[in-house]
Amino acid sequence: MSLNKNCFLIVWLIFSNALSAETLEQAWQQALANNHRLKAAQADTRVYDEQLYAAEGLKLPSVNLNTGYTQLSQTPTVKANFNGQSSRFVMAQDGYWKAQALVTLPIYTSGQIEHTINAAESALEAAKQHEVSSELELKMQVAESYIAVLRAEGALTVAEKHLQSLTAHNKDAVNHFNQGLVAKNDVLAASVEVANAQQKVVAIKNQGDLARTHYNQLLSRGLAVPVKLTAKFPSKPDGSLKELTLKALNQRPELVVLSEQINALLQQAESVSSSLLPQLALTGGYQYEENRYQVYQGMWMVNVGMQWKLFDNSTRHKERAIVQQAVSLKEQRDEMASTIRLQVRQAWLDSQETIRRITVAQQAIASANENRDVSVDRYQQGLATNTDLLKAQDLRTLSDENLNNARYDAALAVLHLRYALGIL
């Protein structure tokens, strides 16, 4: 018996934990931990991190080892004349090994390496900010889905309340008809309203199931996992519209991404241009060539070399192409800044509007409840028609729906404003 109690307790704890109210912050954490698109963005960041290491490696010495065996068809021989007599001397073997170990260190590259490193650093920062942007976008999608679930639950509560009221009125209409107080038309009209309300409940339940399915999909978990949420949301950011707009322009990662990409392209263009200027490198190493006819088969060597492309039209066009890519991104950045200004303004106005809507909806509910109660009382006394009562029921339901929508529209407006500021 004790074992059965313990098993029941364990099952109850697991079930209760599974259905414990989930906060928006918890939803965000789970989505960020499991989202495949975000993982792809993180992988992209690691790619650019490795590219930066590769660019920095250009400053370091490079070591090259090469070896090989050569077999000639004839033995290398020198023909010479001494005092009018022709002589031949063997100068090398017809088969020999050759090995070489060289270390090359760039001494001066006219800024080519430095610009390449700067471009890689900007590209890496752009990738990091793109990752932040992906996180913000995912969190906004989760927040919208989160609110959609709560909105559907609130709408279901309103619809079921409306159905209960209509069901009670239908019973009153039947009783009044049986007593001969009303015509059968009242009963039929009330029955139709009950059926319509039942259909609405069914439709809203389906909407709720779809909302929960989409929510679970965003969190990368089973689509049928039970969902229980708490209606708690972040606060509205302080500041005037102008102040919030400036914050958004300074904080939004999308603008930073474009700015860093522009800088990366300009640095690449400088690197390409620098390749036309003098390039100096120091090379040193050891060289061995198997040759029994040679006094020294192995020798150390050192070399300082310079390369200077005095003319290369292809490189100039490549540089200009990269610069034009940067110009294109500048235009995109200006367009993005304009879009962000619009997003902040729209979200800020929506938050102002929804606050007023909540106040009006609350006042309307008080009036609608009183109107409905009066209509019920008058109908029971035979002083009001069935139409008057059904209209009062509809007005109260409409007020409840308006308040439900206003509350979640207000929460959504604040979240959109925080997203526009880049601070979700």
LUMLOMI-316406 format. One record per atom (N, C-alpha, C): residue in one letter; x, y, z. Coordinates in steps of 0.05 Angstrom, whole numbers, plus 5000, padded with zeros to 4 digits. Layout:
<recs>
AXYZ;...
</recs>
This chain:
<recs>
M501749765000;M500050005000;M501750255000;S503950245016;S505750475017;S507150514991;L507750294977;L509050314951;L507150444931;N504650374932;N502650484913;N502450784918;K502450864943;K502251154950;K504651304939;N507051184943;N509451314933;N509451344902;C508551134889;C508351144859;C506351364851;F504151374865;F502151574858;F503251854863;L504751894884;L505952154890;L507952234869;I509652044860;I511552104839;I510152184813;V508152024805;V506652094781;V505352364783;W504252424806;W502852684810;W504852914809;L507252874820;L509253084819;L510153134790;I510652914776;I511452944748;I509353094732;F506853004735;F504653124720;F504253424727;S504453484753;S504053754762;S506353934753;N508753834752;N511053984742;N510754034712;A509753834698;A509353864669;A507354084663;L505354114681;L503254314676;L503654564692;S505954604705;S506354854720;S506555084700;A505555314709;A505455544691;A508155624681;E508455644656;E510955714643;E511056014638;T513256144646;T513556424641;T514756484614;L514456734605;L515556804579;L518556784579;E519856844601;E522756824602;E523656524599;Q522156344612;Q522756064609;Q522355964580;A520256064568;A519755994540;A522056094522;W522956334527;W525256444512;W527756264515;Q528356194540;Q530656024545;Q530555764530;Q528255634531;Q527955374517;Q528155404487;A526955624476;A527055664447;A529955714439;L531355884454;L534155954447;L535955704448;A535355524466;A537055294470;A536655084448;N534355084435;N533654864416;N533254954388;N533155214382;N532455304355;N534655244335;H533955114313;H535955044293;H537055284277;R535355474272;R536255704257;R538355864274;L537855874300;L539756014317;L542355864319;K542255594319;K544655434319;K546255474294;A544755514271;A546155564246;A547655834247;A546356034259;A547656304262;A550156284280;Q549956114301;Q552256074318;Q554555934303;A553855754286;A555855614270;A557155814251;D555555994239;D556756204222;D558756374237;T558156444262;T559956604278;T562656454281;R562556194286;R565056044289;R566656044263;V565256044240;V566556054214;V568256304212;Y566956534218;Y568456794216;Y570656814238;D570256674260;D572356674280;D574856534270;E574456314256;E576656164244;E577956334221;Q576356474207;Q577456644185;Q579156864197;L578456964220;L580157164233;L582857044241;Y582756804252;Y585256674259;Y586956634234;A585656564212;A587156524187;A588456784177;A586957004180;A588057264172;A590457344189;E590157304215;E592357374234;E594857194228;G594356954218;G596556774212;G598256874189;L597257064173;L598857164151;L601357314160;K601257414185;K603557564196;K605757374205;L605157124209;L607056934220;L608756804198;P611056694206;P612656554185;P611256304175;S611756244150;S610756004138;S613055814133;V612755564138;V614855364135;V613955164114;N615655124094;N615054944072;N617254734069;L616454484069;L618254264064;L617554124038;N619454064022;N618953913998;N621353733991;T620653513980;T622753323973;T621853153949;G623753023936;G622952863913;G625352723901;Y624852523886;Y626952373872;Y626552413842;T628752473828;T628752523800;T630452313785;Q629452193764;Q630852013748;Q631052123719;L633452163709;L633952283683;L634552063663;S633852113638;S634451913617;S637351903610;Q638752123614;Q641652133608;Q643052253632;T645652173635;T647252293656;T648052573648;P647452783665;P648253053659;P651253073655;T652153163631;T654953183624;T655553453612;V657953553618;V658853813607;V660953763586;K660753893564;K662653873542;K664454123542;A667054093542;A668854323544;A671254283526;N672454503518;N674854503500;N677254603516;F679354463516;F681854543529;F684154513508;N685254743501;N687454743482;N686754603456;G684254653448;G683454533422;G682554253424;Q682554133448;Q681653863451;Q678953853466;S677153703455;S674453683467;S674453473489;S673253553511;S673053373535;S670153373546;R669453163559;R666853143572;R667153073602;F665453213618;F665553163647;F662753113657;V662452903672;V659852853686;V659453053708;M657153193709;M656653403729;M654553323750;A653053103744;A651053023764;A650252733758;Q648852623777;Q647952343774;Q645452343757;D644952113745;D642452093729;D639952043746;G640351983772;G638151963791;G639052073818;Y637352243830;Y638252373854;Y635752463871;W636252493897;W634352603915;W634752903919;K632653043923;K632853333928;K630853403950;A631753553970;A630053643992;A630553933999;Q628454064009;Q628654344015;Q626854414038;A627854574057;A626254684079;A626654984080;L624455124075;L624555424073;L622655554093;V623555764105;V621855924123;V621556204110;T619056294106;T618556554094;T617056734114;L618156974117;L616857164136;L616357424121;P613857514120;P613257774107;P614457994123;I615958174110;I617158404124;I615458654121;Y614558694096;Y612958934091;Y611058874068;T608458914073;T606358854053;T604759094045;S605659334051;S604159574043;S601359584056;G601059454079;G598559454093;G596559244085;Q597359064066;Q595558864057;Q594658674079;I596458574095;I595758394117;I594058534137;E594858784145;E593258934165;E590458974156;H590059044131;H587259084121;H585758824120;T587058604114;T585758344114;T584858264142;I586558324162;I585758264189;I583458434198;N583558694191;N581358874199;N578758784186;A578858694161;A576458604147;A575358354161;A577158174170;A576257934184;A574957994211;E576158194225;E575058274251;E572258394247;S571858564227;S569258674222;S567258464214;A568058274198;A566358054190;A565457884214;L567357834232;L566657684256;L564657834273;E565158094277;E563258254293;E560458264280;A560358274254;A557858264239;A556458004244;A557957784244;A556757524249;A555657504278;K557157614297;K556157614325;K553557774328;Q553458004315;Q551058164316;Q548758034301;H549357894280;H547257744266;H546057524284;E547857404300;E546857214320;E545057344340;V545757584349;V544057734368;V541357794354;S541457874329;S539057944314;S537257694311;S538457464306;S536857224304;S535557154330;E536957194352;E535857144379;E533457324384;L533757584377;L531557774381;L529057694364;E529557624339;E527357544322;E525957294332;L527557104342;L526356854353;L524656924378;K525757084395;K524357154420;K521757304414;M521857474393;M519357614386;M517257424375;Q518157224359;Q516257024349;Q515056864372;V516756784391;V515756634415;V513856804431;A514457064434;A512657244450;A509957274436;E509957304410;E507457324395;E505857064398;S507156834396;S505756584399;S504756544427;Y506356634447;Y505656614475;Y503056774480;I502957014469;I500657184473;I498257074458;A498756954435;A496556834419;A495156604435;V496856454450;V495656234467;V493956364489;L495056564503;L493556684525;L491056824514;R491256954491;R488957094479;R486756884473;A487556654462;A485556454455;A484256344481;E485856314502;E484656214527;E482656424539;G483356684537;G481556884546;G479056894529;A479356864503;A477056864485;A475256624491;L476456394498;L474856164505;L473256214531;T474556334550;T473056404575;T470656584570;V471056784553;V468856964546;V466656814531;A467456644512;A465456494496;A463956304514;E465256164532;E463855974550;E462056124569;K462856354578;K461156524595;K458656604580;H459056684555;H456756764538;H454856524534;L456056284529;L454456044525;L452855984551;Q454056004574;Q452655954599;Q450256144603;S450756394596;S448556594599;S446256534580;L446956464555;L444856404536;L443356144543;T444855954554;T443555704562;T441555754584;A442455924604;A440555994625;A438156144614;H438556324596;H436356474584;H434456284568;N435656084555;N434055894540;N432155744558;K433255674582;K431455534602;K429255714611;D429855974616;D427756164624;D425656194602;A426656204576;A424756234554;A422955984552;V424055744557;V422355504556;V420355504579;N421155584602;N419355594625;N417055804620;H417856034609;H415856234604;H413856144582;F414955994562;F413255894541;F411255684553;N412355504570;N410555304583;N408455434600;Q408955674611;Q407055814627;Q405255994610;G405755994584;G404156154566;G404756454567;L407156514577;L407856804580;L409156914555;V410456744538;V411756844514;V411056654491;A411556764467;A410956604443;A413256404439;K412656204423;K414655994417;K417056114402;N416656344389;N418856474374;N421156544393;D420456614418;D422656674438;D424356424443;V423056194446;V424555944451;V426355874427;L425155904403;L426755834379;L429156024376;A428656284381;A430856474378;A433056424399;A432256354423;A434156304444;A435756044438;S434355844427;S435755594419;S437855644397;V437155814378;V438955874356;V441456014367;E441056204386;E443256344398;E445056154413;V443855954427;V445455754442;V447155594422;A445955514400;A447455354380;A449755514368;N449155764362;N451255934351;N453555974371;A452856004397;A454956034417;A456555784420;Q455255544418;Q456655294419;Q458655264396;Q457855344372;Q459655344349;Q462055524354;K461555754366;K463755944371;K465655824391;V464655684411;V466455564430;V468155354417;V466955194399;V468454984385;V470655114368;A469955324354;A471855464336;A474155584352;I473555704375;I475655824392;I477455614404;K476255384412;K477955164422;K479955064400;N478955054375;N480754974354;N482955184350;Q482255434351;Q484355644349;Q486355624372;G485455564395;G487255524418;G489155284414;D488055064403;D489754834398;D491954904377;L491155044356;L493055124336;L495255314348;A494355494365;A496255684377;A498155534395;R497255344410;R499055184427;R500955004410;T499954904388;T501654744370;T503954914359;H503255154350;H505355334339;H507255414361;Y506355464385;Y508055534407;Y509955304413;N509055064414;N510854834419;N512854794397;Q511954854372;Q513854824349;Q516155024352;L515555264360;L517655474364;L519555394386;L518655244406;L520355154427;L521654884422;S521254784397;S522554534388;S521954304406;R519454274413;R518554044429;R516053924417;G515153704429;G512753564418;G510453754414;L509153724391;L506853914385;L504553874404;A504253634416;A501953584433;A502553624463;V504953734469;V505653774497;V503653974510;P502653904534;P500754094547;P502054364552;V500554574548;V501554854551;V499954994573;K501355104592;K500155264613;K501955504618;L500855744613;L502455984613;L501456184634;T503356354642;T502556564661;T502656834647;A500657004651;A500457264638;A502157474652;K504757444649;K506657634661;K508657714639;F508857984635;F510458084612;F512358304621;P514458354605;P516358574612;P514958844613;S516159024627;S515059294630;S515659464605;K514159674602;K514559854580;K517060024585;P518760064565;P521160224568;P520460524573;D521960654590;D521560934596;D522761114575;G521661344571;G522861534552;G520861634532;S521461864521;S519761984500;S520161834474;L518461894454;L518761764428;L521461824416;K522362074418;K524862154407;K527162004421;E527061984447;E529161854462;E529261554455;L526961434453;L526861144446;L527861094418;T527261274400;T528161244372;T531261254371;L532461434386;L535361454386;L536561204398;K535361104420;K536360854431;K536260624411;A534060614397;A533760394377;A535960414356;L536460654346;L538460684325;L541260614335;N541660644361;N544360574373;N544560284381;Q542260154386;Q542359884397;Q541559664378;R540059714357;R539159494340;R541459354327;P541659094330;P543958944319;P543958944289;E541558974276;E541558964247;E543259194235;L543059424248;L544659654238;L547659604243;V548359484265;V551159414271;V552159214250;V550459014244;V551258814224;V552058954197;L550259134188;L550759264162;L553259444164;S553559584187;S555859764190;S558459604189;E558559374203;E560959214203;E561459084176;Q559359004163;Q559758894136;Q560859094116;I559859344119;I560959564102;I563859604108;N564659614133;N567459654140;N569159414131;A568059174132;A569558944123;A570058964093;L568059054078;L568459084049;L570459294042;L570359524057;L572259734051;L575159644058;Q575459494080;Q578059384086;Q579059184066;Q577159024055;Q577958834034;Q578858994009;A577459204003;A578259373980;A581059483984;E581659574008;E584359684014;E586459464012;S585659224021;S587558994019;S588258933990;V586158933973;V586558873945;V588359093932;S587759343939;S589359563929;S592259543938;S592659463963;S595459433974;S597059223960;S595659023947;S597158813934;S598658923909;L597959163900;L599359283877;L601859433886;L602259463912;L604559613922;L606759423929;P609159523936;P611459343941;P610859143964;Q611758893960;Q611458683979;Q614258563984;L615158584009;L617758484016;L617558244035;A619258044030;A619157804047;A621957694050;L622457574074;L625057454080;L624757154079;T626457024064;T626356734061;T629056614069;G628956414084;G631456274093;G630955974096;G633055814094;G632655534098;G635055364090;Y634555114087;Y636654914080;Y635854764056;Q637754724038;Q637254584013;Q639254354009;Y638254124002;Y640053893998;Y639353763971;E641453713955;E641153573929;E643253363927;E642453113924;E644352893922;E645952913896;N648552943899;N650352963876;N653252913885;R654152673879;R656852603888;R659052753874;Y658352883851;Y660253043837;Y660453333846;Q658753393866;Q658653673876;Q659953673903;V661553883908;V663053903933;V661153923957;Y659154103955;Y657254143977;Y654454063967;Q653553843978;Q650853753970;Q648653893986;G649253984009;G647254134026;G648354404032;M646454614031;M647354894035;M645055044049;W645755224067;W643955414079;W643655654060;M641255784060;M640856014043;M639056214057;V639356464049;V637656674058;V637156864035;N634656974034;N633957144011;N632057354020;V632457604011;V630557824015;V629457893987;G626857853984;G625657893957;G623458103958;M623158243936;M621058443933;M619358383908;Q616758423911;Q614958393888;Q613258653886;W613058763862;W611559013858;W610158993832;K607458983833;K605858983809;K605559273800;L606959343779;L606759623769;L604159673755;F602959473744;F600359503730;F598859243730;D596359253739;D594659023739;D591759123738;N590659143714;N588059263711;N585859093724;S586258833724;S584258653737;S583958713766;T586158753780;T586058813809;T584559073814;R584959273798;R583559533801;R580559493799;H579659343779;H576859293776;H575659133799;K577258943810;K576358793833;K575958973857;E577859163860;E577559353883;E575059513880;R574459613856;R572159783851;R569559623855;A569559373848;A567159203852;A566559173882;I568659143898;I568259113927;I567259373938;V568259593929;V567359863939;V564359893932;Q563559813909;Q560759843901;Q558959663919;Q559959433927;Q558459273946;Q558059423972;A560059563981;A559859724005;A557759944002;V557760073979;V555860283973;V552960173974;S552559933963;S549959803964;S549059753993;L550959664010;L550259604038;L549659864053;K550960084046;K550360344058;K547460424053;E546560384028;E543760444022;E541860264038;Q542560014041;Q540959824057;Q540859914086;R543160004096;R543260094124;R541460344128;D541460534109;D539760764111;D536760684111;E536160484094;E533360394092;E532660254118;M534460094129;M533859964154;M533460164177;A535060374178;A534660574198;A531960704196;S530960754172;S528360864168;S526160674177;T526560414171;T524660214180;T524560194211;I526860214223;I526960194253;I525560434265;R525860674254;R524460914263;R521460864262;L520560744240;L517660684236;L516760484257;Q518360274261;Q517560064281;Q517260184309;V519160354317;V518960474343;V516560644346;R516060814326;R513760994326;R511160834327;Q510860634311;Q508460474310;Q507960324336;A510060204347;A509760054373;A509060254395;W510360484395;W509860684416;W506960784414;L505960844390;L503160934387;L501260704395;D501960464387;D500160234395;D499960204425;S502260244439;S502160214468;S500460434480;Q500560674469;Q498860894479;Q495960834474;E495360734450;E492560674443;E491360454461;T492960244465;T491860014480;T491260084509;I492860264520;I492360354548;I489560484549;R488960654530;R486360784530;R484160584524;R484760394507;R482760184501;R482060024525;I483959954542;I483459804566;I481559964585;T482160214588;T480460384606;T477660394595;V477260444569;V474660464558;V473160194560;A474659964554;A473459704555;A472459634584;Q474059704604;Q473259654631;Q470759814639;Q470560064630;Q468160214634;Q465760094620;A466260004595;A464059884579;A463059634592;I464859474604;I463959224617;I462159274640;A462759474656;A461059544679;A458259624669;S458159784648;S455459864637;S454059624624;A455659454610;A454359224596;A453259024617;N454758974639;N453758794659;N451158894672;E451159154678;E448759274689;E446459264670;N446959314644;N444859314624;N443759034621;R445558834622;R444658554619;R442958464643;D443858544667;D442358464691;D439558594691;V439458844683;V436858984681;V435058854660;S436258774638;S434658654616;S433558384625;V435258224639;V434257964649;V431958004669;D432258194687;D430158244706;D427558344692;R427858514673;R425558614658;R424258394642;Y425858214630;Y424758004614;Y423157814632;Q424257744655;Q422857564674;Q420257684683;Q420157954684;Q417658084692;Q415858144669;G416758074645;G415058114621;G415158394611;L417158554620;L417358834611;L419358874589;A420858674581;A422758694560;A422458454541;T423158494516;T422858284496;T425258104495;N424857874482;N427057694479;N429357814464;T428657984444;T430758124428;T432358304445;D431058454463;D432458634481;D434558484498;L433758254508;L435458104526;L437857984510;L437357874487;L439557764470;L441457984462;K440458224456;K442158444449;K443958524473;A442758524497;A444358584521;A446458374526;Q445858124521;Q447857904523;Q450157944504;D449458014479;D451558054459;D453258294466;L452058514477;L453658744484;L455658684506;R454758524526;R456558454547;R458858274537;T458158084520;T460257914508;T462258074492;L461158264476;L462958434460;L464758594478;S463858694500;S465458844519;S467658664531;D466958424538;D468958234548;D471058174528;E470258134503;E472158074481;E473958314477;N472858554478;N474458794474;N476558824495;L475758764520;L477758784542;L479858574539;N479158334533;N481058114529;N483058194507;N482158294485;N483858364463;N485558614470;A484458804484;A485859044491;A488258974510;R487758804529;R489858724547;R492258594533;Y491658404515;Y493858264502;Y495058434479;D493458614468;D494558804448;D496558984462;A495859064487;A497659244502;A500259094509;A500058844517;A502558694523;A504158654497;L502858604475;L504258564450;L505558824440;A504159054445;A505359304436;A507959364452;V507959304478;V510359344494;V512559164484;L511958914478;L513958734468;L515058824441;H513258924424;H514159024398;H515959264402;L515359434421;L516959664427;L519759584437;R519859394454;R522359294465;R523959154442;Y522659014425;Y523958894402;Y525159114383;A523559324379;A524559544362;A526959674374;L527159674401;L529459784415;L531759584416;G531259334410;G533359134412;G533959044440;I531859044458;I532358974486;I530458764496;L529458584479;L527758374489;L529258194508;
</recs>
